[in-house]
Amino acid sequence: MSKEILINMTPQEIRVAILENGMLNDLYIERSRNRGLVGNVYKGKVVRVLPGMEAAFVEIGLDKAAFLHVSDISNKNKSHNETLHVNQILSEGQEILVQVLKDQLGTKGARLTTNITIPSRYLVFMPNADNIGVSSRIENEEDRERLRNEFMQQEHRNKDAGYIIRTAAEVADNNAIASDIKYLNRLWENIKNTSEIEAGSIVHKDLPLYLRVLRDMVDEDLDVIRVDSRETCNIMLEFAEKYVPEVARFIEHYPGERPIFDLHGVEDEIQKGLERKVQLKSGGYLIIDQTEAMTTIDVNTGAFVGSRNLEETIFKTNLEAAQAIARQLRLRNLGGIIILDFIDMQEIEHKRQVMRALEKALEKDHARTNISEVSSLGLVEMTRKRTRESLEHVLCDTCPTCSGRGSIKTAETVCYEIFREILREARQFDAKELLVLAAQDVVDLLVDEESGSLAELEDFLGIPIKFQVEALFSQEQYDVVIL
């Protein structure tokens, strides 16, 4: 598989697109006004302890207090069988070192942990742990054991802390690992010396997005990293030569006049990633609905009629949909609970193959996923770890016309609401005349198709009713004014 990373730089925004075999699979956006907080370390102050929720709210200098659950509080000294409650660990006014696990999402504040992790190219340093782990992406048990044994021989490692050996370390030599350890030791010394820092202040900020690319997104499939800013390209080259020299050869500047995302069709894919309907090559399609509680994905055969029989048509559509779903989850960065409604299949073997295709397609997803079996209703329940806002939440606002419902009342429905409002106003107040302000379509319906009903209402009330079109009103908006 070939992999390209495209970086589009503007003063306001950094966008990183990851293309696999020429197809956009991942998109990362970081805006200067609203940069992500995940990975940042703060000196926090506990403002409220909630024993009933086994959690605390911590002030870290944001507009909303951040949330810290007891399960995310480090306590290296407790025994494995011992259960400590949040009010035994924390107290109001206490100052603690915390790291952001999840950005602020909607109305929820950031999620915190005291289990601080500091990543480098080959390692993840865990000062509040004591175990040595190996990335789960390294599956060969002999390689895992070799890496663990070689790491234990490193003289500069912190004996009182934990480490995770990352996938990139599989091809790194001992000198590169030693350099990483020294770098992490220096960084941790700077972070933990917070005595002079005021509570609610940031202690350590994670790297900007274009440098995190070099640390976290480079693997053996990478062909090239193209950057459309010469200045940024030079910064990346300097960083790579200092910390990840083996990556420097992949970095190149894109000097073309045509925007780099347009050249590779990324802009069109971003627009498609915001649409509710996703077309499949066969003629079938997906319908993706994102709600507060969960995301639902419905699979339909659409124009695909197959060539053999109905069961085979359904099976082929579901197989293609499994690939498309995995890609859409990554592209749209959908997280939380996800319900997949595949087309009902009769054969057990077909169900098994579709599930296997979905699992295989999700193997390259950096976010952790968990998939259940097909339920008795033919639904597949899955979860995907959510650490940042979805593509839709980053790029879009809730529709001001429908307030996110996805539909508005018909002009006919609004007409009948206006009739009821007129009756209420006429009975409550001594009005000599009423003026109705409404949208064009509503007024047209009132004075045309509903003119007979309107005349009856005027006779019944004994007062005239006038209408005025308000161009700025949505179809649902109206006002009844007493004259």
NUBA-915319 format. One record per residue (C-alpha): residue number from 1; x, y, z. Coordinates in steps of 0.2 Angstrom, whole numbers, plus 5000, padded with zeros to 4 digits. Example, Ala and Ser with C-alpha at 12.3 -4.5 7.8 and 13.67 -1.06 7.14 Angstrom:
# residues 2
resi/east/north/up
1/5062/4978/5039 .
2/5068/4995/5036 .
***
This chain:
# residues 483
resi/east/north/up
1/5000/5000/5000 .
2/5006/5017/4996 .
3/5004/5032/5008 .
4/5005/5050/5005 .
5/5004/5064/5018 .
6/4998/5081/5011 .
7/5000/5097/5022 .
8/4991/5113/5018 .
9/4997/5128/5028 .
10/4988/5145/5030 .
11/4990/5157/5045 .
12/4973/5153/5051 .
13/4973/5134/5049 .
14/4984/5118/5046 .
15/4976/5104/5037 .
16/4984/5086/5035 .
17/4977/5074/5023 .
18/4982/5056/5023 .
19/4980/5047/5006 .
20/4981/5028/5005 .
21/4982/5021/4987 .
22/4977/5039/4981 .
23/4961/5039/4992 .
24/4958/5051/5007 .
25/4956/5041/5023 .
26/4961/5053/5037 .
27/4959/5072/5039 .
28/4966/5082/5053 .
29/4962/5100/5055 .
30/4970/5112/5068 .
31/4965/5130/5069 .
32/4975/5144/5077 .
33/4959/5151/5086 .
34/4954/5134/5092 .
35/4969/5122/5094 .
36/4966/5105/5101 .
37/4971/5102/5119 .
38/4974/5083/5119 .
39/4991/5079/5126 .
40/4994/5096/5134 .
41/4999/5095/5153 .
42/4992/5108/5165 .
43/4994/5113/5183 .
44/4976/5111/5189 .
45/4966/5116/5204 .
46/4952/5105/5211 .
47/4937/5116/5212 .
48/4924/5102/5216 .
49/4924/5084/5222 .
50/4909/5074/5218 .
51/4909/5058/5228 .
52/4892/5052/5220 .
53/4900/5052/5203 .
54/4917/5047/5209 .
55/4924/5062/5200 .
56/4931/5080/5202 .
57/4930/5096/5192 .
58/4947/5104/5189 .
59/4951/5122/5184 .
60/4965/5122/5171 .
61/4962/5139/5164 .
62/4948/5135/5151 .
63/4931/5142/5150 .
64/4923/5126/5157 .
65/4930/5116/5172 .
66/4938/5100/5166 .
67/4932/5083/5172 .
68/4943/5070/5181 .
69/4936/5053/5185 .
70/4943/5042/5199 .
71/4948/5029/5186 .
72/4960/5042/5178 .
73/4969/5046/5194 .
74/4986/5038/5196 .
75/4990/5030/5212 .
76/5006/5019/5210 .
77/5007/5015/5228 .
78/4990/5007/5231 .
79/4988/4988/5230 .
80/4979/4980/5216 .
81/4965/4974/5227 .
82/4963/4991/5235 .
83/4949/5003/5229 .
84/4950/5021/5234 .
85/4936/5033/5232 .
86/4939/5051/5224 .
87/4936/5060/5241 .
88/4951/5049/5248 .
89/4962/5055/5235 .
90/4957/5073/5231 .
91/4951/5088/5241 .
92/4945/5105/5235 .
93/4959/5117/5232 .
94/4972/5104/5229 .
95/4984/5107/5215 .
96/4988/5093/5204 .
97/4997/5089/5187 .
98/4985/5084/5174 .
99/4984/5080/5155 .
100/4970/5082/5143 .
101/4963/5065/5137 .
102/4949/5072/5127 .
103/4945/5090/5120 .
104/4930/5099/5125 .
105/4916/5091/5115 .
106/4900/5102/5113 .
107/4894/5106/5131 .
108/4906/5095/5140 .
109/4922/5101/5147 .
110/4939/5092/5143 .
111/4942/5075/5150 .
112/4958/5074/5161 .
113/4970/5061/5168 .
114/4984/5061/5180 .
115/4992/5046/5171 .
116/5003/5057/5161 .
117/5010/5050/5145 .
118/5024/5059/5135 .
119/5026/5052/5117 .
120/5042/5053/5107 .
121/5046/5044/5090 .
122/5050/5027/5098 .
123/5043/5027/5115 .
124/5029/5033/5126 .
125/5035/5039/5144 .
126/5023/5036/5158 .
127/5031/5044/5174 .
128/5016/5038/5185 .
129/5017/5020/5180 .
130/5030/5006/5182 .
131/5027/4994/5168 .
132/5036/4991/5151 .
133/5024/4988/5137 .
134/5025/4985/5118 .
135/5014/4992/5105 .
136/5000/4980/5101 .
137/5003/4983/5082 .
138/5019/4972/5084 .
139/5011/4955/5084 .
140/5026/4943/5083 .
141/5029/4937/5101 .
142/5048/4935/5098 .
143/5050/4953/5092 .
144/5040/4959/5107 .
145/5051/4950/5119 .
146/5067/4955/5110 .
147/5062/4974/5110 .
148/5057/4973/5129 .
149/5074/4964/5133 .
150/5084/4977/5123 .
151/5075/4991/5131 .
152/5078/4984/5149 .
153/5097/4985/5145 .
154/5096/5004/5142 .
155/5106/5013/5156 .
156/5097/5030/5155 .
157/5080/5024/5157 .
158/5070/5029/5172 .
159/5069/5014/5183 .
160/5054/5022/5193 .
161/5043/5025/5178 .
162/5034/5015/5164 .
163/5037/5015/5145 .
164/5028/5009/5130 .
165/5039/5004/5115 .
166/5030/5011/5100 .
167/5029/5002/5083 .
168/5042/5013/5075 .
169/5055/5006/5087 .
170/5054/4989/5079 .
171/5067/4995/5066 .
172/5077/5007/5077 .
173/5094/5004/5084 .
174/5099/5005/5102 .
175/5107/5023/5100 .
176/5091/5030/5093 .
177/5081/5023/5108 .
178/5094/5030/5120 .
179/5092/5047/5112 .
180/5074/5046/5114 .
181/5076/5041/5133 .
182/5087/5056/5136 .
183/5075/5068/5127 .
184/5060/5061/5137 .
185/5070/5063/5154 .
186/5075/5081/5150 .
187/5057/5085/5145 .
188/5049/5077/5161 .
189/5062/5086/5172 .
190/5055/5103/5164 .
191/5037/5098/5166 .
192/5037/5092/5184 .
193/5046/5108/5191 .
194/5030/5118/5193 .
195/5032/5126/5210 .
196/5034/5143/5202 .
197/5019/5141/5190 .
198/5002/5147/5195 .
199/4987/5134/5196 .
200/4977/5134/5180 .
201/4992/5137/5169 .
202/4998/5126/5155 .
203/5015/5117/5159 .
204/5018/5108/5143 .
205/5010/5110/5126 .
206/5010/5096/5113 .
207/5019/5099/5096 .
208/5009/5108/5082 .
209/5000/5097/5070 .
210/5013/5097/5056 .
211/5027/5091/5068 .
212/5015/5078/5076 .
213/5014/5071/5058 .
214/5033/5066/5059 .
215/5031/5059/5077 .
216/5015/5049/5075 .
217/5010/5046/5057 .
218/5025/5039/5048 .
219/5026/5021/5045 .
220/5033/5008/5033 .
221/5020/5012/5020 .
222/5025/5030/5018 .
223/5030/5037/5001 .
224/5031/5055/5003 .
225/5026/5070/5014 .
226/5022/5085/5004 .
227/5020/5103/5011 .
228/5014/5118/5002 .
229/5024/5130/5013 .
230/5043/5132/5011 .
231/5045/5139/5028 .
232/5035/5125/5036 .
233/5045/5112/5026 .
234/5061/5119/5032 .
235/5055/5118/5050 .
236/5050/5100/5048 .
237/5067/5096/5040 .
238/5076/5104/5055 .
239/5065/5094/5067 .
240/5067/5078/5058 .
241/5086/5079/5056 .
242/5087/5082/5075 .
243/5074/5069/5082 .
244/5069/5057/5068 .
245/5083/5058/5054 .
246/5076/5043/5045 .
247/5060/5053/5041 .
248/5069/5068/5033 .
249/5070/5060/5016 .
250/5051/5059/5014 .
251/5048/5078/5016 .
252/5047/5088/5001 .
253/5040/5106/4997 .
254/5026/5107/4985 .
255/5029/5123/4974 .
256/5014/5122/4962 .
257/5002/5136/4960 .
258/4987/5125/4960 .
259/4982/5121/4978 .
260/4989/5105/4984 .
261/4972/5098/4990 .
262/4963/5102/4974 .
263/4977/5093/4964 .
264/4974/5077/4974 .
265/4955/5079/4975 .
266/4955/5081/4993 .
267/4943/5096/4994 .
268/4930/5086/4984 .
269/4932/5072/4997 .
270/4930/5084/5011 .
271/4913/5090/5004 .
272/4907/5072/5002 .
273/4912/5069/5020 .
274/4899/5081/5026 .
275/4885/5074/5016 .
276/4872/5062/5023 .
277/4872/5050/5008 .
278/4888/5041/5003 .
279/4887/5032/4986 .
280/4895/5015/4983 .
281/4903/5011/4967 .
282/4891/4997/4964 .
283/4876/5008/4965 .
284/4871/5005/4983 .
285/4873/5019/4996 .
286/4875/5023/5015 .
287/4865/5035/5025 .
288/4875/5042/5040 .
289/4866/5051/5054 .
290/4876/5058/5068 .
291/4866/5062/5084 .
292/4871/5067/5102 .
293/4870/5049/5108 .
294/4876/5039/5094 .
295/4879/5038/5075 .
296/4869/5027/5064 .
297/4874/5020/5047 .
298/4861/5012/5036 .
299/4866/5001/5020 .
300/4855/5001/5005 .
301/4856/4992/4988 .
302/4850/5007/4979 .
303/4853/5005/4960 .
304/4863/4989/4962 .
305/4852/4974/4956 .
306/4866/4961/4954 .
307/4867/4947/4942 .
308/4863/4931/4951 .
309/4850/4932/4965 .
310/4844/4943/4979 .
311/4855/4935/4993 .
312/4871/4937/4982 .
313/4866/4955/4978 .
314/4864/4959/4996 .
315/4880/4950/5001 .
316/4891/4960/4988 .
317/4883/4977/4994 .
318/4887/4973/5012 .
319/4905/4968/5008 .
320/4907/4985/4999 .
321/4898/4994/5013 .
322/4910/4987/5026 .
323/4925/4994/5017 .
324/4916/5011/5014 .
325/4910/5012/5033 .
326/4928/5009/5039 .
327/4934/5023/5028 .
328/4920/5035/5033 .
329/4923/5032/5051 .
330/4941/5038/5049 .
331/4937/5052/5037 .
332/4923/5060/5047 .
333/4931/5055/5064 .
334/4915/5048/5071 .
335/4917/5041/5088 .
336/4906/5035/5103 .
337/4892/5022/5100 .
338/4890/5017/5081 .
339/4875/5007/5075 .
340/4877/4998/5058 .
341/4862/4992/5049 .
342/4868/4980/5036 .
343/4855/4973/5024 .
344/4848/4957/5031 .
345/4857/4942/5026 .
346/4850/4924/5027 .
347/4867/4914/5026 .
348/4877/4913/5041 .
349/4893/4912/5031 .
350/4889/4928/5022 .
351/4887/4937/5039 .
352/4903/4930/5045 .
353/4912/4936/5029 .
354/4905/4954/5031 .
355/4910/4955/5049 .
356/4928/4949/5045 .
357/4929/4962/5030 .
358/4924/4976/5043 .
359/4936/4970/5056 .
360/4950/4969/5043 .
361/4946/4987/5036 .
362/4947/4994/5053 .
363/4964/4987/5057 .
364/4973/5002/5050 .
365/4962/5014/5061 .
366/4972/5023/5074 .
367/4957/5025/5085 .
368/4953/5010/5096 .
369/4937/5001/5090 .
370/4926/4987/5098 .
371/4914/4977/5087 .
372/4899/4966/5093 .
373/4892/4952/5083 .
374/4876/4954/5072 .
375/4861/4956/5084 .
376/4845/4947/5082 .
377/4838/4963/5073 .
378/4852/4962/5061 .
379/4862/4977/5068 .
380/4880/4978/5072 .
381/4884/4988/5087 .
382/4902/4995/5089 .
383/4912/5009/5098 .
384/4926/5020/5092 .
385/4937/5030/5104 .
386/4933/5048/5102 .
387/4947/5061/5107 .
388/4942/5075/5096 .
389/4927/5083/5087 .
390/4920/5075/5072 .
391/4923/5083/5054 .
392/4905/5089/5054 .
393/4907/5098/5071 .
394/4923/5106/5066 .
395/4917/5113/5050 .
396/4899/5115/5052 .
397/4886/5124/5064 .
398/4869/5118/5068 .
399/4857/5124/5055 .
400/4848/5140/5062 .
401/4832/5137/5052 .
402/4828/5119/5059 .
403/4839/5120/5074 .
404/4848/5103/5069 .
405/4831/5093/5067 .
406/4835/5091/5048 .
407/4817/5096/5044 .
408/4805/5111/5046 .
409/4786/5113/5047 .
410/4777/5114/5031 .
411/4769/5131/5026 .
412/4752/5123/5029 .
413/4756/5118/5047 .
414/4762/5136/5050 .
415/4746/5143/5043 .
416/4735/5133/5055 .
417/4746/5138/5070 .
418/4743/5156/5065 .
419/4724/5153/5065 .
420/4726/5146/5083 .
421/4737/5161/5088 .
422/4725/5173/5081 .
423/4710/5166/5091 .
424/4721/5166/5107 .
425/4726/5185/5104 .
426/4708/5190/5099 .
427/4700/5182/5115 .
428/4714/5189/5127 .
429/4715/5207/5121 .
430/4702/5219/5114 .
431/4709/5221/5096 .
432/4702/5231/5082 .
433/4714/5224/5069 .
434/4727/5211/5068 .
435/4743/5211/5058 .
436/4752/5194/5054 .
437/4770/5194/5050 .
438/4776/5178/5041 .
439/4787/5171/5027 .
440/4783/5173/5009 .
441/4777/5155/5006 .
442/4766/5156/5022 .
443/4757/5172/5017 .
444/4755/5166/4999 .
445/4746/5150/5006 .
446/4735/5161/5018 .
447/4729/5173/5005 .
448/4727/5160/4991 .
449/4722/5142/4996 .
450/4717/5146/5014 .
451/4707/5162/5009 .
452/4690/5154/5012 .
453/4696/5149/5030 .
454/4703/5166/5033 .
455/4687/5175/5028 .
456/4677/5163/5040 .
457/4689/5168/5054 .
458/4687/5186/5051 .
459/4668/5185/5051 .
460/4669/5175/5067 .
461/4680/5187/5076 .
462/4672/5203/5068 .
463/4689/5211/5065 .
464/4700/5213/5049 .
465/4716/5203/5048 .
466/4731/5210/5037 .
467/4747/5201/5031 .
468/4764/5207/5029 .
469/4779/5197/5021 .
470/4795/5197/5032 .
471/4809/5192/5020 .
472/4821/5188/5035 .
473/4808/5176/5043 .
474/4811/5157/5041 .
475/4796/5147/5036 .
476/4792/5142/5054 .
477/4793/5160/5061 .
478/4778/5172/5062 .
479/4771/5185/5073 .
480/4753/5191/5077 .
481/4753/5210/5081 .
482/4738/5219/5089 .
483/4734/5236/5081 .
***
